[in-house]
């Protein structure tokens, strides 16, 4: 099972693009008797400066929810795309590989519900503290035919997978 984050993918692409733009070619040194040459004027930028009176759109979620589940394909295998958000955090996307959404149970559970399922004991103290610090103490719980995981938010403000299957 793989977990993909929209933010993580975007950061990877941005890093790749910045790395590709760098040149490793050595720069030729000017002869010792040459005079410095003034740099040509910078080309005018095509970037538009943001207007100060327009506030940027808020990216964080206003409530904790699972907003959608949709069947997709990962290569030739089925997968379930789950979109969710925790209040005050950026919305995220999870891809549960190998199963259609009809076979996947996704819900928001608090520690009491995790205890009743016998899943709370599978979390270490670090993960338990992350679950307890989420809005409403609710964490995304996803269960398939053979495994189950919770997705608390870590120190990076992004969720991470903790397997809780028996």
N, C-alpha and C positions, 0 to 999 in steps of 0.2 A: 504494500500500500504506500502510495506516495502522497505527499501533501504539498500543494503548490500555493503560494501566496502571490497575489497580484503585485503587492509592493515589492516582494523579494525578486520577482521576475523583472520588474521595471528597473530596480537597482542594478541587477546583473547586466541588463541590456545597456543601461547608461554607462556603467563601468567599462564594458566592452567597447562602446563607442568612443569613450575618452581615451582608452588605451590605444585604439586603432589610430587616433588622431596624432599621437605622439610619434616623433621620429627619433630613431636611434642612430642616424647617420652623423658622423663626426663633422664638426664645423671647421671650415678652413680658417687658419689664422691669418690675420693681415700682416704684410711685411712690416718690419720694424720702422722703416723710414716713411710709411704712409701716414697721411693725415686722416683723422676721423671724418666720416661722411655722415651728414645729417640724415636721419631716417626719413623716408617718404611719409607724407601725411597719411594718417589712417583713413581707410575707406569708410564711408558713411554706413552706419549700421542699419539693417532692415528691421531691427527689433523695435517694437512699439513699447514705450514706457507705460507702465500701468498708471491709471489716473488715481490720484490720492483720494478722491471722494467715493470710489467704488471699493467696497469691502470684498476680499476674496471669499469665495463660496466655502462654507464649512464642510469639511470632509468627514468629521466624526459623526457617529450615529447618535440619534436622539433617544433611542431605546434599544434594549437588548432583545434581539429577535433572530429567528431563522427566517429569512425573507423568501427563499425559494429552494427547491430541489428539482433538478432536471436531469433526465437521462442523456448521456453523451457517449461517444465512443473514444476509447484510447487505443489507437491502432485498430485491431479487429475485435477488441474486447469491450464489454460494457463497462460503464462507470457512472457514478452519480455525482453531479456537480451540486454542491451545497453552498449557498450564499448566506452568510450570517454576520452579525455585528453585536458587539457589546457596547452599551451606552457609554459615550465619551471616547470611544476608540474608532479607528478606521474600519469600515466594512472589509470583510475578508471572503475568500473563496477557498473551498476545500474540495478536492477531487478524491472520492472514495472509489478506488479502482477494483475492477473485477466483479462488480455487482450492480444490478439495476436498482433504481431508487425504491421500487416496490419491495425489495429485499433488505433495505437499509432503514434502520430506525434512527432518526436524528431528533434530539430533544434538548431542552435546556433544563438541567437538573441542579438542585442545591445539594450541599453536603448530606443532609438528612436522606434525600432520595438515593444518593450514591451509597450511603451506608446500608439502606434497605436492600439494595441490589448486590451488596458485598463488594463494591468497587472502591470505596473510600480507603480501605486498608491497602490497596495496591499503590496508592500515592505516597511518595516520600514527603517529609515535612516541608520541603521547598515548594513542591507542587500544591500541597494542601494550602499553604499560605497564599499562593497565587489564586486558587479557587476562591478562598474566603475573601479576597480583596476585590473580586469582580463585582460589578453592580448587581445588587439583589442576590449576591452569593451564587449566581447561576452560571454554569459552565456548559459549553456545548458537549454533548455526549452522543457519540455515533457508534452504532452497533450493526455489524453485518452478520453473515452466517457463521463465520469462524473467529471473529475477533471484535474487540470493542476498544474505543479510545475516548479520552476527554481532551479538550483543547483549551487549557488556561492561557492567560496572557502573561508573558514573561517580562523581564526587565527591558526588553527591546520594544515593548508595546505591541508586539505581534504574538499571535497564539502559537503554541507548539504542541506537538502530539505526545500524550502519555498513554501508553497501552495499558488497559485495565482488564483485559480478557483473562478468564480463568484457565 
